[in-house]
Amino acid sequence: MGNDTGPRLRHPLGGRGVETAETAAALLALGCDAAQGHAFSRPLNAAEATAWLADDLAAHPVPAARPAPAARPAAATPTPVTSAAAPEAPGH
């Protein structure tokens, strides 16, 4: 049974205090978008976190961003209806 509350509300779901790989896998199966806890890393100070992130990025490079799609041509502007051409509402 999954939890669809986050997607229905368009809000990401995250798990906190995740201590084991099994818990992380269960949260992923339930639809969690992110998790944090000792299963991933012990608490780090700023310098340690920076080094940890640099090492992780070196080990798992982020793919280059795809180029933005070409701009679509602007849609034609509809012709406004003037009051002379507009049909009168019933009862007026």
Backbone as CSV, one residue per row, in Angstrom:
resi,resn,N_x,N_y,N_z,CA_x,CA_y,CA_z,C_x,C_y,C_z
1,MET,0.853,-1.172,0.000,0.000,0.000,0.000,0.897,1.233,0.000
2,GLY,0.746,2.123,-0.969,1.561,3.324,-1.062,0.880,4.528,-0.442
3,ASN,1.666,5.548,-0.237,1.143,6.794,0.303,1.189,7.816,-0.816
4,ASP,0.021,8.231,-1.298,-0.008,9.192,-2.403,-0.331,10.601,-1.935
5,THR,-0.238,10.874,-0.636,-0.559,12.205,-0.119,0.347,13.269,-0.715
6,GLY,1.652,13.037,-0.727,2.586,14.030,-1.252,2.315,14.375,-2.696
7,PRO,2.271,13.373,-3.598,2.005,13.690,-4.999,0.663,14.372,-5.219
8,ARG,-0.375,13.962,-4.463,-1.682,14.598,-4.646,-1.630,16.065,-4.242
9,LEU,-0.832,16.374,-3.235,-0.713,17.760,-2.786,0.429,18.488,-3.484
10,ARG,1.103,17.782,-4.393,2.270,18.321,-5.104,3.318,18.816,-4.116
11,HIS,3.549,17.996,-3.097,4.524,18.318,-2.071,5.434,17.116,-1.896
12,PRO,6.749,17.331,-1.902,7.643,16.186,-1.757,7.543,15.567,-0.362
13,LEU,7.718,14.257,-0.306,7.719,13.539,0.962,9.142,13.147,1.303
14,GLY,9.506,13.285,2.570,10.841,12.911,3.001,10.801,12.110,4.278
15,GLY,11.760,11.203,4.408,11.890,10.409,5.618,13.057,10.925,6.445
16,ARG,12.833,11.082,7.736,13.895,11.560,8.631,14.231,10.466,9.637
17,GLY,15.478,10.454,10.068,15.898,9.471,11.055,16.055,8.070,10.488
18,VAL,16.359,7.976,9.202,16.503,6.670,8.543,17.836,6.061,8.975
19,GLU,17.772,4.902,9.630,18.981,4.294,10.181,19.452,3.053,9.450
20,THR,18.623,2.468,8.597,19.037,1.244,7.895,18.690,1.332,6.411
21,ALA,19.405,0.532,5.619,19.125,0.452,4.190,17.729,-0.114,3.950
22,GLU,17.293,-1.010,4.817,15.956,-1.599,4.680,14.878,-0.533,4.846
23,THR,15.057,0.352,5.822,14.087,1.437,6.025,14.095,2.377,4.827
24,ALA,15.281,2.686,4.313,15.380,3.554,3.138,14.649,2.933,1.952
25,ALA,14.825,1.625,1.749,14.159,0.936,0.642,12.647,0.950,0.822
26,ALA,12.183,0.754,2.068,10.740,0.777,2.329,10.162,2.160,2.054
27,LEU,10.872,3.214,2.463,10.390,4.573,2.203,10.331,4.859,0.709
28,LEU,11.332,4.404,-0.024,11.338,4.582,-1.477,10.135,3.878,-2.091
29,ALA,9.852,2.658,-1.633,8.711,1.904,-2.155,7.387,2.584,-1.832
30,LEU,7.350,3.338,-0.736,6.134,4.054,-0.349,5.995,5.408,-1.039
31,GLY,6.998,5.800,-1.822,6.896,7.037,-2.581,7.614,8.222,-1.989
32,CYS,8.488,8.018,-1.002,9.251,9.139,-0.448,10.240,9.648,-1.495
33,ASP,10.380,10.962,-1.552,11.274,11.597,-2.518,12.694,11.735,-1.991
34,ALA,12.851,11.804,-0.671,14.159,12.031,-0.065,14.163,11.436,1.334
35,ALA,15.367,11.220,1.850,15.498,10.704,3.208,16.821,11.182,3.781
36,GLN,16.883,11.210,5.102,18.123,11.568,5.776,18.236,10.724,7.023
37,GLY,19.456,10.532,7.468,19.674,9.776,8.686,21.005,9.051,8.663
38,HIS,21.264,8.300,9.729,22.534,7.603,9.890,22.757,6.543,8.824
39,ALA,21.717,6.101,8.132,21.913,5.133,7.052,22.758,5.743,5.934
40,PHE,22.747,7.059,5.841,23.472,7.755,4.775,24.761,8.391,5.289
41,SER,24.705,9.001,6.468,25.877,9.657,7.039,25.592,10.040,8.482
42,ARG,26.626,10.060,9.272,26.490,10.606,10.620,26.400,12.129,10.485
43,PRO,25.988,12.851,11.517,25.959,14.318,11.425,27.365,14.860,11.122
44,LEU,27.429,15.854,10.236,28.708,16.433,9.816,28.713,17.933,10.042
45,ASN,29.897,18.481,10.350,30.013,19.940,10.402,30.160,20.451,8.971
46,ALA,30.238,21.764,8.793,30.247,22.353,7.450,31.423,21.852,6.606
47,ALA,32.608,21.793,7.169,33.786,21.363,6.417,33.659,19.893,6.026
48,GLU,33.204,19.054,6.973,33.027,17.635,6.673,31.943,17.420,5.613
49,ALA,30.854,18.178,5.703,29.762,18.047,4.736,30.232,18.452,3.340
50,THR,31.013,19.526,3.268,31.538,19.984,1.979,32.417,18.910,1.353
51,ALA,33.303,18.308,2.158,34.181,17.256,1.644,33.371,16.026,1.234
52,TRP,32.376,15.663,2.041,31.544,14.495,1.737,30.806,14.708,0.421
53,LEU,30.230,15.906,0.236,29.511,16.202,-1.003,30.441,16.190,-2.207
54,ALA,31.658,16.746,-2.046,32.627,16.759,-3.149,33.011,15.330,-3.536
55,ASP,33.247,14.477,-2.534,33.589,13.083,-2.819,32.427,12.371,-3.519
56,ASP,31.205,12.609,-3.041,30.039,11.963,-3.628,29.822,12.438,-5.069
57,LEU,30.010,13.727,-5.300,29.838,14.257,-6.654,30.896,13.684,-7.597
58,ALA,32.129,13.519,-7.096,33.181,12.931,-7.926,32.845,11.476,-8.264
59,ALA,32.250,10.772,-7.311,31.908,9.368,-7.535,30.651,9.196,-8.382
60,HIS,29.747,10.182,-8.315,28.462,10.104,-9.029,28.190,11.431,-9.726
61,PRO,28.886,11.705,-10.827,28.713,13.004,-11.501,27.270,13.225,-11.952
62,VAL,26.870,14.458,-11.874,25.532,14.841,-12.331,25.596,15.016,-13.835
63,PRO,24.674,14.396,-14.581,24.709,14.566,-16.041,24.502,16.030,-16.420
64,ALA,25.072,16.401,-17.541,24.903,17.775,-18.025,23.427,18.048,-18.283
65,ALA,23.045,19.266,-18.024,21.650,19.655,-18.254,21.351,19.621,-19.737
66,ARG,20.145,19.198,-20.049,19.716,19.215,-21.447,19.461,20.650,-21.860
67,PRO,19.708,20.980,-23.121,19.417,22.341,-23.572,17.916,22.617,-23.496
68,ALA,17.601,23.858,-23.261,16.194,24.251,-23.198,15.550,24.048,-24.557
69,PRO,14.273,23.661,-24.573,13.607,23.490,-25.867,13.505,24.823,-26.593
70,ALA,13.462,24.740,-27.913,13.339,25.959,-28.713,12.017,26.648,-28.383
71,ALA,12.056,27.954,-28.413,10.847,28.729,-28.118,9.785,28.450,-29.165
72,ARG,8.576,28.289,-28.695,7.466,28.078,-29.624,6.993,29.432,-30.136
73,PRO,6.527,29.477,-31.379,6.034,30.757,-31.884,4.829,31.209,-31.060
74,ALA,4.698,32.511,-30.921,3.583,33.060,-30.153,2.269,32.717,-30.840
75,ALA,1.280,32.438,-30.030,-0.046,32.135,-30.572,-0.660,33.406,-31.135
76,ALA,-1.489,33.233,-32.127,-2.162,34.390,-32.712,-3.061,35.033,-31.664
77,THR,-3.080,36.345,-31.641,-3.920,37.064,-30.695,-5.351,37.059,-31.224
78,PRO,-6.302,36.602,-30.395,-7.682,36.592,-30.865,-8.203,38.014,-31.069
79,THR,-9.098,38.158,-32.021,-9.705,39.459,-32.279,-10.743,39.727,-31.204
80,PRO,-10.634,40.868,-30.524,-11.612,41.153,-29.471,-13.001,41.391,-30.063
81,VAL,-13.997,41.007,-29.301,-15.382,41.222,-29.722,-15.785,42.612,-29.236
82,THR,-16.253,43.424,-30.150,-16.696,44.764,-29.750,-18.132,44.696,-29.262
83,SER,-18.544,45.692,-28.530,-19.900,45.685,-27.974,-20.955,45.707,-29.074
84,ALA,-20.647,46.294,-30.233,-21.613,46.342,-31.321,-21.837,44.945,-31.898
85,ALA,-20.809,44.108,-31.891,-20.930,42.784,-32.476,-21.327,41.723,-31.453
86,ALA,-21.263,42.050,-30.178,-21.552,41.064,-29.145,-23.053,40.841,-29.033
87,PRO,-23.474,39.585,-28.933,-24.916,39.333,-28.769,-25.365,39.805,-27.392
88,GLU,-26.580,40.270,-27.340,-27.115,40.775,-26.082,-27.521,39.575,-25.228
89,ALA,-27.274,39.685,-23.936,-27.620,38.624,-23.013,-29.137,38.543,-22.903
90,PRO,-29.689,37.335,-22.739,-31.141,37.195,-22.599,-31.648,37.981,-21.400
91,GLY,-32.802,38.546,-21.532,-33.434,39.297,-20.447,-32.980,40.731,-20.354
92,HIS,-32.219,41.230,-21.299,-31.764,42.636,-21.242,-32.366,43.421,-22.346
